[in-house]
Structures are given as structure tokens and as C-alpha cells.
Amino acid sequence: MANFFREPDRRQRYLLPVDMADWVPETDMVHLLLDVVALMDLSAFEQHYTKRGTGAPPFAPWMMVCLLIYAYANGQRSSRRIERLCERDAGFRMIVGSEVPDHSVIARFRKRHRSEFEALFVEVLKLCHAAGLVRLGVVALDGTKVKANAAMAANRTARSLEKEISLEAEVASMVSEAETTDAAEDAMFGDERGDEMPADLRDPSGRNARLRTCLDRIRAEAQAEAARQQEKIDTRASEEKATGKAKRGRKPKPAEDVVDEEAKANVTDPDSRIMKSRKGYIQGYNAQAMVTAEQIIIAQDETNQANDVQQLTPMVARTLATMEAVTGDEVALGVGLFDAGYWSEENVAKETEACEYLIATNKDWKQRQAMRDAPPPRGRMPKDTSPRDRMERKLLTKRGRALYRLRGQTVEPVFGQMKETQGADRFMMRGDQETKGEWALHCAAHNFRKLHSESVRKAGSDRKKHRN
């Protein structure tokens, strides 16, 4: 057998470097992460803790924040998996040292601080801005469907929910009667009967509460729909009264506060919805992100509304508020690029000086075909042009074509990177508030990865300059 192979000597005792910074390569993001977290304002996390009380002191919030950003940036979201990595992986071990948190501690920290992850997102964005990565002028907004931590098979119709609630009430009544009988027998014969009621039947309130939450949600949606329909009727009636003429077209149906028996809700995660994605229908949420040309997320949110059209105005306002918090001054976004999912005449009418709108009026493939085949418009725009025709004409100009083409280079790649690298195609947490926090954490991790890539690039260019 050849004797020139390098083989391990497992009997040799190896010692780790004295300095933990030598455990991982210089280019690993953990070095930058430890430095930048020390610069963040984490008072929102720290205010949940007090020095009073008994027992072991809690883990430092900065360490837990570091751990979650590093884990999400590396595509690790399972609390049990993160715990194992803190014991085996050098990068994770460098963050926690010998203070390895239990998986339950990691899960509780993530759930407890779900609302503080929005502040964490802003802190990371401030660092990106200080590094010169946040440049406004052209921004793009889009939404992506993210799977909920719930199966579509867990959906129930209003009719089946009422039956299950009725059954749960019947079971609860049986359990109550059984417990009353047991108590009487205990008083008479003592505790050692051998036929105690199973523990999972003693408190059926948890499942019953989830079922009632689902049914209440379906009823609330029916009431909201009836209110919207009544608003349409009232608006039409006021317009007819003002003009003295009956409006043409079909009259709105009467508003009826009736629950559709086939309307569905998910008993595992009642806040999630059935949504259509490019790969079919999923049980999930609609995650939104406003992105710069450099693929930095400057605003984010999550909703259970499948349609994007109602998200444009809130997201633009959210972006302006976030950037003002980052820069400490008023900002102008420049040109906003939006696909056809955001198109409506109401949205166009809300355009402001802070953000010029370029909204596609057709689906992406139709819009690309029109830009490829149709010639640029000439002459002045007619005065009686409708808002839709005006926007189509604006998109077909040379400037409009060049700007809208940037949308495919900004926000769409960001979603691809987050889903492939960070595992952001599925939420680990359940509930609207919890998933909002998790999406903010995902966006903060994405921006940190961009910040790390830029720091590595600058370090490489500096080394080349010194060599030259």
C-alpha cells in the first residue's frame, strides 16, 4: 500500500487555540457579527429582564441575538438544531463559549421577543446605511408566499367547526360529570381506585378554544364583507342622489351578514390562510419586502391577505418611517417599482412626491412582451387618458422600460436568496404576531449577510492596494 497519504492520528491530543477568535477563518461572518452587535441598541430586549428573583441568571440578550442572527443567516432555524451546533460548530461555539443555551431557552427567547425583532431589523439597517450600502433613488416592492407551520389538511369548514365545538362541549360535559362522580367516590372509597380519568381528557379547553377562534374568525370575516358591501351600496346611492341619475350597470347585492358554511379556517394556525403560489396552493402568509437596487431590504412586513394590492400604500409609508428612523431626517424614495399585483387606480392616485410609482398593469410575461414589441410612445399625452392608459404609456417610454427592468434584478433575487440560503420558505412559528417577528428576523439576517459580503470585498481590495 502506498505510504504517501496523509492520515489522521486519533491518539494525538489536540488543543484548541487559546483565543476563540482563532477557531474560525477570518472571513467567517461570526467575527463581524460579534463586533456589530456590540454597537446595536438592544435596550428593547434587555427591558424584559430584572436583576431580582431567584434561580440562575438569564443568558445575555446580546448573545441570544447574535446566536439567532448567525443561525438564520446560515439557514438554521430549529432550536434543537441550534443547540447541537452550539456544542459542535466552532462558529456557534465562539458566540456562546461554554454557556450553551437549551433548545427550550432559544425557542422561548424567539417567541418572547417577537415584537423586538422589528427594532433589531432597524439596527442592522442602520449599520448597512453607515457602511454606504443603502442608496435610495430606485426601490422595488414585492410579496412572496411563505408556508405556515400548519398543514392544509388542518382546515375546517364553518359547518364542521360547529359540529366539532358541539362535540367538544359534549365531551367536556361528560368529563365534568365523570370528575364529579370520581370526587364523590374519592370521598367514600379513597384515592386508590385504579380507573382514574386520562389526563388528556381532564382539560379539553385548549382544543375547544382553537376551534372557537377559527369559527369567530370566519364570522368576523362575514361581518366585514357585509360592511364592505353596504359601503358600496351607500356610495352608489349617494352618487345617484348627487347627480339625479341612476348609475348604469348591475346594482350591488344586498349586504347579508351570513356565514358561508363552506368557508375554511385552519385549526393549527388560525391566522394563516390558503394562498396561491407559483407552485400551487399553500397554507401560509404573504411576506412583503421593499428593496433597494443593491438588494438591501429597507422595509418589511407580513400579512395574511393574499392580495398585494392593499399592501402598497402601507408599505410605502412603512418604508418612509423606517428610513427616517435610520437616517434621522426626511427622505425621498425616488422611483418605486411594483408588479401588476399592486395595480389599482386608487393606488396610483396616492402617489406622492416622496415616491414616484411605476406599476405594471399586466402580468409579468405580458408586460415584458409589451416592452419588447411595442414602440416607445410619441407626442403629448392626450388629456382624457385614463389612469391605466397613462401608466401603460409611462412604462413604454425609454425611461420607464429602463427603470422597470431593474425590478427583476432587485427584489426577486432577494426572495430567492432568502428561501434557498436561509430557509425562509417556511415559518417555524405560528400566529400572525409570531410570524411577523420571524420575518423581521429573516430580513435582518439577509441584510447582515450583505453587510458581511461588503466587508469581505473591501478587505480584499485593501489587501490588493497594499501589495501594489
MOHUKA-V513673 format. One record per helix or strand of 2 or more residues. SS is the DSSP state (A for helix, B for strand). FROM is the first residue (numbers start at 1). TO is the last residue. If there is no record, write none. Layout:
SS:FROM:TO
SS:FROM:TO
//
This chain:
A:20:22
A:29:37
A:43:46
A:61:73
A:79:88
A:90:96
A:103:112
A:117:130
B:137:147
A:152:154
B:155:157
A:158:189
A:199:202
A:205:243
B:264:266
B:273:277
B:280:292
B:297:303
A:309:327
B:334:338
A:340:342
A:345:349
B:355:359
A:364:373
A:387:396
A:398:409
A:411:421
A:432:467
//
